[in-house]
Amino acid sequence: GLGFWKALREKQPLTREDLRDEAAIALAVGENEIAGRAVEALSGKSEGGPGPADWLLAAQLAAQTRAPEKVSDYLAKVVADAKATERQVFQASLFQLAANGARETQAAAWTRVTKIARGQSAVALDALTVLAQHALSSPNEIVSDPAIMPDTEVIQALQAHPLSRAAQKLLAIDLQIHLDQDQRETLIAQAAQTWKTADNESLAILARWLNGKGEFQRELDTIPLAKALQTRDLFLQRLDALGALGNWAEIKRLLQNETFPLDPVIEYMYLARCNQQLGEVTAGENNWRRALEAAAGDPEKLLTLADYAEKNGAIATAGTAYHTIARENPGVRAAQQGRLRLAQQKRDTRLIHAILAEMLKQWPNDTAVQNDEAYTRLLLAGGGKTETLNGGTTAVSSQSPPITNQ
């Protein structure tokens, strides 16, 4: 982690590549101060001075510190630099599109993405994917933008690109369906027929695609059980399809009787969900407990369990898992946020404030945490309630999620 760069800096000056790695990691985990120092060092003249990679990092830092005018300036430097790679120009263009800037800037960014998409490289395939996803998010009735590749060309390019695989070809079918809903059944049936004999990796993509379209029975019919037992992805997609169809007894049978190897934490979680759906209260409680025991000492597994239990209404299990992580690793933000969500559900002002106070110790410069901690402190002083406090967290959906929550 970031401690490595601190230790290395004490032994020797960091190279430009070292600074880029440090800045990228710091930005990824929200350590803007550390990222800022690295980005400032990258703006110096050592090793030939800053280049496109450094401007991209500076733009990301500016975005995270809410300085939009700096974002635009840095990205303009990237696209104007003759040394910028195709990937760097593509990244800068995506950044400009996400920034929702001036119309001219947006049009120029789409023009660059379209130009890249007409190539044969891996970056071109990524650009085609972006164009397809943009088209899928837009109503068919809107007037086409002349800066953006036409939908029919995107479909043809996705199908013909030399690096295009199952995911991209199915995305092309998504776009075809988007353009003509009357062809939905025919296109889905053709896709299932085309890919049902593919390799396991492509089959897993097909299974996820079919489930994503609500074609659960077709997923089961297209990929037989014997095939689904060959890889983890295929097995989990089968569980999702069965769960969506309400066939919890079959899921339970597969988990208990088949020899497919799942991590014990995952297996106990899924069994607990089956028990819930089948009304087996005691068995469900036992399997949640077994999942906690199997995850003990592993923050990543505990976090997976906590998230799954929370989404499936096993609040006691989720609370125990979040608390265990926070006690042993207080810097795991997802665990602290999970504790905060559960406390907010209970409308427990004292507990909310206690958690926010702990978070403030870990992230003293986070203004959202500062504000929420101060607000709950005032509530406690005035005997108020927390109905209006959201704390920047996301409420748990009441909608039943897939068995595997993928």
Legacy VTK file of the C-alpha trace (Angstrom):
# vtk DataFile Version 3.0
C-alpha trace
ASCII
DATASET POLYDATA
POINTS 406 float
0.000 0.000 0.000
0.949 3.619 0.508
3.325 2.727 3.326
5.661 1.176 0.760
6.218 4.514 -0.974
6.839 6.269 2.334
9.474 3.695 3.264
11.041 3.847 -0.188
11.190 7.654 -0.068
13.232 7.450 3.145
15.819 5.327 1.368
16.022 7.023 -2.026
14.321 9.666 -4.191
11.254 8.371 -5.965
11.423 8.132 -9.738
8.706 9.619 -11.914
7.250 6.126 -12.365
7.273 5.625 -8.580
5.416 8.899 -8.096
2.818 7.936 -10.695
2.176 4.636 -8.935
1.928 6.360 -5.552
-0.482 8.984 -6.907
-2.659 6.374 -8.616
-2.961 4.261 -5.467
-3.611 7.302 -3.269
-6.335 8.540 -5.621
-7.930 5.087 -5.694
-8.277 4.991 -1.896
-9.225 8.662 -1.506
-5.971 9.839 0.080
-5.998 13.167 -1.730
-3.265 14.790 0.376
-0.759 12.069 -0.461
-1.890 12.127 -4.092
-1.501 15.909 -4.143
2.123 15.748 -3.015
2.911 13.116 -5.641
1.140 15.062 -8.401
2.977 18.247 -7.397
6.293 16.399 -7.645
5.266 15.082 -11.070
4.747 18.649 -12.283
8.468 19.307 -11.816
11.111 19.182 -14.527
12.872 15.969 -13.460
13.185 13.148 -15.999
11.977 15.317 -18.870
9.107 17.001 -17.071
5.413 16.125 -16.965
3.688 14.254 -19.758
0.213 12.933 -20.600
0.237 10.307 -17.831
0.985 13.026 -15.274
-1.727 15.353 -16.624
-4.262 12.534 -16.353
-3.376 12.018 -12.696
-3.563 15.760 -12.085
-7.012 15.843 -13.719
-8.235 13.007 -11.528
-6.964 14.779 -8.408
-8.639 18.016 -9.489
-11.912 16.161 -9.977
-11.717 14.536 -6.549
-10.946 17.876 -4.911
-13.759 19.616 -6.829
-11.708 21.900 -9.054
-13.478 21.520 -12.436
-11.620 24.349 -14.169
-8.307 22.591 -13.475
-9.728 19.311 -14.770
-10.440 20.905 -18.144
-6.985 22.477 -18.348
-5.157 19.227 -17.590
-7.235 17.176 -20.027
-6.671 19.748 -22.767
-2.929 19.266 -22.264
-3.299 15.505 -22.709
-5.207 15.629 -25.995
-2.906 18.343 -27.355
0.275 16.399 -26.559
1.676 14.637 -29.625
3.322 12.082 -27.309
-0.009 10.962 -25.848
-0.840 7.342 -26.613
-4.159 6.274 -28.082
-5.137 4.935 -24.646
-4.294 8.240 -22.953
-6.291 10.259 -25.495
-9.210 7.859 -24.992
-9.016 8.194 -21.191
-8.872 11.984 -21.412
-11.858 12.006 -23.754
-13.906 9.840 -21.373
-12.945 12.156 -18.534
-14.136 15.163 -20.546
-17.438 13.446 -21.304
-17.947 12.596 -17.633
-17.196 16.192 -16.647
-20.248 17.459 -18.618
-18.434 20.555 -19.817
-19.113 22.930 -22.683
-20.960 21.596 -25.726
-17.907 22.142 -27.946
-15.675 20.179 -25.564
-18.177 17.316 -25.425
-18.505 17.216 -29.217
-14.721 17.165 -29.634
-14.443 14.326 -27.112
-17.079 12.243 -28.922
-15.313 12.907 -32.226
-12.046 11.546 -30.787
-13.785 8.480 -29.326
-15.447 7.794 -32.687
-12.142 8.169 -34.534
-10.470 5.725 -32.149
-13.401 3.293 -32.468
-12.834 2.969 -36.194
-9.464 1.308 -35.586
-8.520 -2.314 -34.959
-6.771 -2.029 -31.586
-7.878 -3.052 -28.101
-8.484 0.638 -27.355
-10.737 0.805 -30.418
-12.797 -2.077 -29.038
-13.115 -0.247 -25.709
-14.260 2.849 -27.593
-16.891 0.805 -29.440
-18.124 -0.507 -26.104
-18.473 3.046 -24.779
-20.365 4.110 -27.902
-22.717 1.128 -27.622
-23.403 1.771 -23.948
-24.060 5.436 -24.709
-26.528 4.460 -27.437
-28.287 2.021 -25.096
-28.775 4.801 -22.551
-30.352 7.142 -25.136
-33.951 6.995 -26.435
-34.250 6.027 -30.086
-36.317 9.119 -30.794
-33.529 11.633 -30.207
-31.768 13.184 -33.187
-28.404 11.508 -33.782
-25.302 13.510 -32.903
-23.056 13.973 -35.957
-19.993 13.712 -33.695
-20.953 10.178 -32.611
-20.652 7.005 -34.672
-24.094 5.879 -35.952
-25.638 2.941 -34.063
-25.701 0.675 -37.123
-21.978 1.238 -37.647
-21.307 0.480 -33.976
-23.177 -2.832 -34.317
-21.244 -3.831 -37.444
-17.898 -2.808 -35.920
-18.530 -4.753 -32.697
-19.360 -7.852 -34.721
-16.374 -7.503 -37.065
-13.591 -6.271 -34.759
-10.742 -8.832 -34.703
-10.593 -8.783 -30.880
-14.360 -8.965 -30.364
-15.489 -11.849 -28.173
-18.766 -12.989 -26.629
-19.227 -9.905 -24.438
-18.835 -7.475 -27.336
-20.936 -9.505 -29.770
-23.751 -9.804 -27.232
-23.476 -6.057 -26.651
-24.040 -5.609 -30.384
-27.211 -7.700 -30.024
-28.282 -5.496 -27.115
-28.036 -2.517 -29.431
-29.962 -4.308 -32.171
-32.759 -5.028 -29.689
-32.662 -1.408 -28.560
-33.203 -0.285 -32.131
-35.972 -2.819 -32.855
-37.815 -4.325 -29.877
-39.892 -6.487 -32.211
-36.748 -8.536 -32.897
-36.018 -9.217 -29.226
-37.195 -12.833 -29.044
-35.590 -13.792 -32.347
-32.249 -12.165 -31.504
-32.064 -13.697 -28.012
-32.913 -17.151 -29.350
-30.250 -16.810 -32.036
-27.656 -15.710 -29.475
-28.407 -18.678 -27.225
-28.155 -21.060 -30.183
-24.899 -19.484 -31.423
-23.060 -19.482 -28.095
-24.388 -22.593 -26.343
-21.462 -24.703 -27.601
-18.808 -22.076 -26.850
-16.008 -22.397 -24.307
-16.841 -22.060 -20.621
-15.710 -18.437 -20.377
-18.026 -17.411 -23.227
-20.819 -19.572 -21.798
-20.562 -17.729 -18.470
-20.905 -14.421 -20.316
-23.951 -15.780 -22.163
-25.472 -17.013 -18.885
-25.003 -13.616 -17.243
-26.459 -11.916 -20.334
-29.535 -14.153 -20.369
-30.119 -13.688 -16.640
-29.703 -9.947 -17.061
-32.521 -10.000 -19.599
-34.801 -12.005 -17.305
-34.406 -15.080 -19.511
-33.930 -17.394 -16.535
-35.571 -20.520 -17.927
-33.704 -20.067 -21.212
-30.449 -19.879 -19.227
-31.251 -23.224 -17.564
-32.314 -24.802 -20.865
-29.291 -23.515 -22.806
-26.618 -24.483 -20.287
-27.251 -27.936 -18.787
-26.351 -28.779 -15.199
-23.379 -30.931 -16.212
-21.877 -27.915 -17.966
-22.778 -25.525 -15.143
-20.829 -27.692 -12.696
-17.604 -27.163 -14.646
-16.817 -23.605 -13.509
-17.681 -21.354 -10.586
-19.136 -18.619 -12.795
-21.478 -21.005 -14.607
-22.574 -22.593 -11.331
-23.349 -19.234 -9.725
-25.297 -18.089 -12.776
-27.388 -21.258 -12.560
-28.105 -20.518 -8.900
-29.215 -17.005 -9.864
-31.580 -18.344 -12.514
-33.061 -20.901 -10.115
-33.469 -18.250 -7.415
-35.236 -15.885 -9.804
-37.657 -18.725 -10.644
-38.216 -19.417 -6.932
-36.688 -22.889 -7.055
-34.996 -22.644 -3.648
-35.290 -26.357 -2.908
-33.217 -27.135 -6.016
-30.591 -24.541 -5.020
-30.383 -26.118 -1.578
-30.023 -29.570 -3.134
-27.229 -28.399 -5.422
-25.339 -26.752 -2.583
-25.644 -29.751 -0.289
-25.365 -32.669 -2.705
-23.221 -31.620 -5.651
-19.450 -31.735 -5.404
-18.802 -28.313 -6.879
-16.247 -26.607 -4.598
-17.386 -23.278 -3.160
-15.665 -21.314 -0.427
-17.331 -22.350 2.872
-18.333 -18.748 3.622
-20.122 -18.461 0.274
-21.767 -21.862 0.627
-23.125 -21.119 4.115
-24.353 -17.693 2.956
-26.297 -19.167 0.067
-27.691 -21.973 2.220
-28.852 -19.408 4.768
-30.658 -17.525 2.011
-32.342 -20.762 0.894
-33.360 -21.477 4.481
-34.910 -18.009 4.707
-36.920 -18.524 1.544
-38.054 -22.001 2.615
-39.093 -20.854 6.093
-36.377 -22.875 7.831
-35.631 -20.322 10.549
-33.339 -22.361 12.810
-31.359 -23.798 9.911
-30.951 -20.297 8.509
-29.631 -18.920 11.795
-27.188 -21.819 12.050
-25.866 -21.254 8.535
-25.400 -17.505 9.120
-23.442 -18.410 12.267
-21.334 -20.944 10.348
-20.600 -18.309 7.699
-19.373 -15.914 10.395
-17.150 -18.609 11.882
-15.731 -19.514 8.462
-14.981 -15.854 7.675
-13.282 -15.110 11.003
-9.910 -13.420 10.609
-10.416 -12.546 6.935
-11.647 -8.935 6.486
-12.435 -9.426 2.802
-14.634 -12.471 3.445
-16.269 -10.765 6.408
-17.095 -7.767 4.236
-18.600 -10.019 1.553
-20.679 -11.749 4.222
-21.766 -8.470 5.821
-22.878 -6.982 2.528
-24.775 -10.128 1.511
-26.441 -10.514 4.919
-27.473 -6.840 4.952
-29.031 -7.069 1.494
-30.911 -10.191 2.503
-32.288 -8.890 5.788
-29.992 -10.793 8.141
-29.188 -7.597 10.020
-27.728 -9.239 13.133
-25.222 -11.183 11.036
-24.350 -8.083 9.009
-23.853 -6.042 12.170
-21.583 -8.645 13.721
-19.465 -8.898 10.585
-19.141 -5.115 10.140
-18.283 -4.660 13.827
-15.648 -7.410 13.707
-13.932 -5.814 10.735
-14.030 -2.325 12.273
-12.647 -3.589 15.572
-9.729 -5.401 13.941
-9.218 -3.047 10.946
-10.746 0.364 11.727
-9.450 1.837 8.474
-11.734 -0.335 6.303
-14.178 2.342 5.228
-16.797 0.002 3.762
-17.152 -1.662 7.169
-17.545 1.653 8.970
-20.135 2.796 6.442
-21.977 -0.490 6.901
-22.093 0.035 10.654
-23.375 3.556 10.057
-26.169 2.378 7.739
-27.388 -0.168 10.270
-27.299 2.392 13.090
-29.296 4.820 10.941
-31.917 2.148 10.321
-32.332 1.792 14.090
-32.497 5.607 14.512
-29.920 5.249 17.319
-28.451 8.753 17.564
-25.824 7.867 20.165
-24.566 4.913 18.161
-24.556 6.967 14.948
-22.472 9.644 16.609
-20.087 7.109 18.136
-19.458 5.543 14.732
-19.008 8.935 13.070
-16.537 9.918 15.800
-14.534 6.759 15.081
-14.640 7.520 11.359
-13.447 11.067 11.995
-10.379 9.684 13.739
-9.610 7.612 10.652
-10.431 10.318 8.076
-9.992 13.672 9.855
-10.021 15.679 6.600
-13.226 14.203 5.176
-15.709 17.081 5.131
-18.757 14.794 4.822
-17.765 12.918 7.980
-16.938 16.200 9.731
-20.359 17.611 8.929
-22.291 14.503 9.932
-20.357 14.132 13.197
-21.015 17.759 14.089
-24.696 17.416 13.185
-25.260 14.315 15.335
-23.364 15.973 18.196
-25.871 18.839 18.013
-28.753 16.373 17.898
-27.509 14.684 21.047
-27.111 18.017 22.781
-30.656 19.012 21.837
-32.309 15.621 22.236
-33.196 15.582 18.530
-33.841 12.701 16.174
-31.988 11.438 13.129
-34.740 11.137 10.534
-33.092 13.709 8.300
-29.554 12.366 8.595
-28.370 10.295 5.660
-24.654 10.574 6.256
-23.878 10.144 2.581
-24.686 6.437 2.765
-26.919 4.404 0.522
-30.129 2.922 1.806
-30.576 -0.819 1.520
-32.959 -1.816 -1.241
-36.012 -3.779 -0.208
-35.997 -5.549 -3.552
-34.970 -9.201 -3.319
-31.487 -9.545 -4.902
-30.165 -12.522 -6.901
-28.991 -15.476 -4.814
-25.352 -14.636 -5.613
-25.710 -10.792 -5.611
-23.378 -10.581 -8.606
LINES 1 407
406 0 1 2 3 4 5 6 7 8 9 10 11 12 13 14 15 16 17 18 19 20 21 22 23 24 25 26 27 28 29 30 31 32 33 34 35 36 37 38 39 40 41 42 43 44 45 46 47 48 49 50 51 52 53 54 55 56 57 58 59 60 61 62 63 64 65 66 67 68 69 70 71 72 73 74 75 76 77 78 79 80 81 82 83 84 85 86 87 88 89 90 91 92 93 94 95 96 97 98 99 100 101 102 103 104 105 106 107 108 109 110 111 112 113 114 115 116 117 118 119 120 121 122 123 124 125 126 127 128 129 130 131 132 133 134 135 136 137 138 139 140 141 142 143 144 145 146 147 148 149 150 151 152 153 154 155 156 157 158 159 160 161 162 163 164 165 166 167 168 169 170 171 172 173 174 175 176 177 178 179 180 181 182 183 184 185 186 187 188 189 190 191 192 193 194 195 196 197 198 199 200 201 202 203 204 205 206 207 208 209 210 211 212 213 214 215 216 217 218 219 220 221 222 223 224 225 226 227 228 229 230 231 232 233 234 235 236 237 238 239 240 241 242 243 244 245 246 247 248 249 250 251 252 253 254 255 256 257 258 259 260 261 262 263 264 265 266 267 268 269 270 271 272 273 274 275 276 277 278 279 280 281 282 283 284 285 286 287 288 289 290 291 292 293 294 295 296 297 298 299 300 301 302 303 304 305 306 307 308 309 310 311 312 313 314 315 316 317 318 319 320 321 322 323 324 325 326 327 328 329 330 331 332 333 334 335 336 337 338 339 340 341 342 343 344 345 346 347 348 349 350 351 352 353 354 355 356 357 358 359 360 361 362 363 364 365 366 367 368 369 370 371 372 373 374 375 376 377 378 379 380 381 382 383 384 385 386 387 388 389 390 391 392 393 394 395 396 397 398 399 400 401 402 403 404 405
